[in-house]
Amino acid sequence: MGPIGLYIHIPFCAAHCSYCHFVIDLARGEVQGRYVEAVEMEIEHWGSRLSHPDRRRVDTLYIGGGTPSWIPGSAIEKIIQTVRNCFAVDEGAEITVEVNPDSLDAVKIRHYQEAGINRVSLGVQSFHDEELKRLGRTHHAAEAESAIQQVRQGGFDNISVDLLAGLPGQTVSHWERNFERLAALQPEHVSLYLFDEDEESVLGRKILRQASGPVEKMKPRPGGNLPDEEELRRIYDFALCELDRLGYEQYEISNFARRTNPTNTPRSSLRSRHNLKYWNMEPYLGLGCAAHSFLLPRRWHNENSTEGYIQALFSENDPRREIEEITPARLAEDAFIFGLRQIDGIQYRSLSDLLGREAGTLFRPIINPLLAEGWLIEQGDTLRLAPKTLLVSNEIFGRFLDAVPLET
Amino acid sequence: MDTKLIRNFSIIAHIDHGKTTLSDRLLELTGALSQREMGEQVLDAMDLERERGITIKAHAVRLTYRALDDQEYVLNLIDTPGHVDFSYEVSRSLAACEGAILVVDASQGVEAQTLANCYLAVNNNLHIIPVINKIDLPSAQPAVIKEQIEHLIGIDSSNAILASAKQGIGTEEILEAVVREIPSPAGDFDAPLKALIFDSWFDSYRGVVILTRVIDGEMRRGKQIRSMATGQVYTVEDLGAMTPKAISLDSLGAGEVGFFIANIKRVADTKIGDTFTDADRPTATPFPGFQEIKPMVFAGLYPVEAEQYEPLRDALEKLRLNDSSFFYEPENSLALGFGYRCGFLGLLHMDIVQERLEREFNLNLLTTAPSVRYRVTRTDGSVIEVDNPTKLPPPNEIDRIEEPMIEATLLSHHEYVGNILKLAEEKRGVQKKFEYVSPTRVMLVYDLPLNEIVMDFNDRLKSASRGYASFDYHFSGYRESDLVKLDILVNEEPVDALSLIVHRDQAFPRGRALTEKMKELIPRQLFPVPIQAAVGSRVISRETIRAMGKNVLAKCYGGDITRKRKLLEKQKEGKKRMKRVGKVDIPQEAFLAILKVQ
């Protein structure tokens, strides 16, 4: 059993961004203090519960949100210290914190350094002020740029930037500016997310209403002010091309890492090691409200509401919800569906090890027609998505569901 | 019973003109039910009837009324279904009566359905009592309505009763008119039994319950009776009347109306319009007018999920226990899988059956475009009947095709006549009559092909007249016509459930409209999908659905694999509700759209 990844959720935000699906909380001060206490209690609980030495080993730690940078830097430092006290954090562990450009300052950056954080993920979303405003972001493009520089000057050499494609009114030409800024700022990692016009975010709901009127709200039609599918494809293809030109390798549908040259960087890769665990069915433990965990044979998430979570911890109740036993069939499907999100695809051999049976033969009736139609590519022990599949990958993934009869 | 004290009558009215409310008032005033016992609409028992405000099955209620002459009368109120689909049942119910109350809405005027049923009543020699209802409404125009009644129906309306069933105005006057004007039944009590069947239903405890009007003779418990249509002999086990609660009686004599039970297992064995007679002393001639009911409209009913095929079969069986007027047989569609071809009396009947299947049996059904029954003469001289477009022989084997025709009567405010003429022309109608029945009201009579009516005629007529035109029809025979089969091909494969038989002149516009509609309704697939309309091997219209551009989840929310899975599962559920034809997933709406395109 290898080391695990730790995720810690900080739900607090300055404002509710209109595109966001996350569980967030606008509370301040006292609630934040009690929350941090509760998280520390949960860290301690798991530290003693996972007595197996490997399970206590942590090689990635990810503090996400919400907006972790919205709470005091000292609180983050304290949380990480508690993790170190209760778990065996590897020397070279990847420790990431998510920050927002407008809630970052020199004091926080110093705390992050002190805590041993070595990767900073910045929620930039766009280098266009107008788009940022529409998203309900509280920062400007210029702030984002200076934040990146500030982090860099603070001694961080692994910076990730989030960008959002497919926003209302967005065209390929907007992206020219985004790439111009990326070229200048040279972050080590870029996540390129596609805006979902669904019911789960304020902006998504608004667009659905706009696009189709009150009656058929679940059917967005082209013509609202969202870029249509063809424009979105152009944006995505343009982004792939530009990121490649700027020296980024795509390693997952929406993630890009700067290519490394062993002679001038000590690291072999700038891919997010924590996120790789999600796609490779490696174990992770999520702490804090709404955090998700995967420790075989179970998946679960914690109580979503901040208060409910705090109450549970303070009264020594289990904050876990929807604990699911992962059947072998379910694990096999997940392993293919999420493994294939990676550009390198999956290795049958390692999946066979995970599943304890021949992964390649398991899904053969699903895989072969997809190979024949050119949606998947198989080379030796590797199976991966064809480039044309990336943007319609859900269609392909859907076929892996309930496809193989497996005893549970 | 002294027939002098019996009155058998019906109420004829258009939907919403107040038949049900008036029936309730009559029941109330005669004390058949106390006001407290009366739910709204006592006579309309089925949920569906109540919701749609129409009567599907006929009923008969026996009322006791002490008239102003101080005599106590037995009044049999026979309720009739109001819709054209059930016009044969209406005619048999009317045949059981000597009179009818004609109810006309004081502001709406005479509608086509009223007219058709009224003609039926007149043809059955019924005495008609005109009642102008909703007289309390500010828009009431009794004088205009009286004139319409005289003009359209040809009866004296000077003594028409002004009523408001809702307010209880005129109810007693109506009852007095029934007693005074409607003749008491004639009939020979000593002659052999002659009993007309006008309704029946299945009761799970007692078997089939039959409503009858005894014309001659007497029906008694224990008596052997014979169906003149089937020759079957039964023993009367129980008989009585509905008051509206069922009460047992010793006998039903000439002139009386009531129910009997005779250990009959299937409603299909009790044919509406049949005559029952004494088994050992049969009457010489049955009551005239008996017909086998023939379905006019046909459609495929398919379970959306294949597992529901057997439950659908069981449901159809059960439904037929109570409704022998629809028929069904197994059918197989390449696109839709296993289902049933069903025949119905008309579109409303089809709707009702489908709705009952879905509601009472919890089935999720897909109904194909309705078709009529064509008569096809092959080049070898043989004649076949085709009620499913896919069964049409190839063009080179067809000598000629005949299609069923109807004579339709339409009544409308003159303002909408222009629209209606245009619609009738589009539907290949031939005008037979154009008449102003009052200064603002026009009656139109058309010969129309039935296949034009089953598609979307009713909806179109409503929108052409803002809902004001009314419409009724009867079957008038077969006529040769230049008909072709229009096929829709999705991704180069013909989809049998989308085939239509249309007039050659309409093949192109319909083909184009259908391909456009399909393009709108079929979601994008992973590859471009051509949609073609073809007559024979000739493609007359083509559209292409572009390949899907985007279906991706761009972010994993903090390891929330479950959420992503759920989205994929939802997507899969959505696809399950579609029908896969070749490689293309076609949503249910696409199969229904065929009805909607103009």
Contacts between the chains, C-beta under 8 A, distances in Angstrom:
chain1	res1	chain2	res2	distance
A	7	B	558	5.7
A	7	B	559	6.0
A	9	B	558	6.5
A	21	B	557	6.7
A	22	B	557	6.7
A	22	B	558	7.9
A	62	B	558	7.9
A	64	B	558	5.4
A	191	B	555	7.7
A	192	B	554	7.5
A	193	B	554	4.4
A	193	B	555	4.9
A	194	B	550	7.4
A	194	B	552	6.4
A	194	B	554	3.9
A	196	B	553	7.5
A	196	B	554	7.4
A	228	B	549	7.6
A	229	B	524	7.8
A	229	B	548	7.3
A	229	B	549	2.7
A	229	B	550	4.9
A	230	B	549	5.8
A	232	B	549	6.5
A	232	B	550	5.4
A	233	B	549	5.1
A	233	B	550	6.8
A	253	B	552	6.3
A	253	B	554	6.6
A	254	B	554	4.5
A	254	B	555	6.4
A	275	B	556	7.0
A	277	B	559	7.8
A	278	B	556	5.3
A	278	B	559	4.8
A	278	B	561	6.7
A	279	B	556	7.6
A	284	B	559	5.7
A	286	B	558	6.6
A	286	B	559	6.1
A	290	B	558	7.8
A	291	B	558	6.4
A	291	B	559	7.9
A	292	B	557	7.9
A	292	B	558	5.9
A	292	B	559	4.4
A	292	B	560	4.8
A	292	B	561	7.3
A	292	B	562	7.2
A	293	B	559	7.5
A	294	B	559	6.6
A	294	B	561	6.9
A	299	B	561	6.6
A	299	B	562	6.0
A	301	B	560	7.2
A	301	B	562	7.4
A	322	B	562	7.3
A	324	B	562	7.1
A	334	B	561	6.1
A	334	B	565	7.1
A	337	B	564	7.9
A	337	B	565	7.5
A	337	B	568	7.1
A	338	B	556	7.8
A	338	B	561	6.4
A	338	B	564	7.7
A	341	B	556	8.0
A	373	B	526	7.8
A	375	B	526	7.3
A	390	B	552	6.8
A	391	B	549	6.8
A	391	B	550	5.1
A	391	B	551	7.5
A	391	B	552	5.2
A	392	B	526	6.1
A	392	B	548	5.3
A	392	B	549	7.6
A	392	B	550	6.8
A	392	B	551	4.9
A	392	B	552	6.7
A	393	B	551	7.4
A	393	B	552	5.3
A	394	B	551	4.3
A	394	B	552	5.8
A	394	B	553	6.3
A	394	B	567	7.5
A	394	B	568	6.3
A	394	B	571	6.2
A	395	B	526	5.7
A	395	B	548	6.8
A	395	B	551	5.3
A	397	B	568	5.6
A	398	B	568	5.2
A	398	B	571	5.2
A	398	B	572	5.3
A	398	B	575	7.3
A	401	B	565	7.7
A	401	B	568	5.8
A	401	B	569	6.2
A	401	B	572	5.4
A	402	B	572	7.5
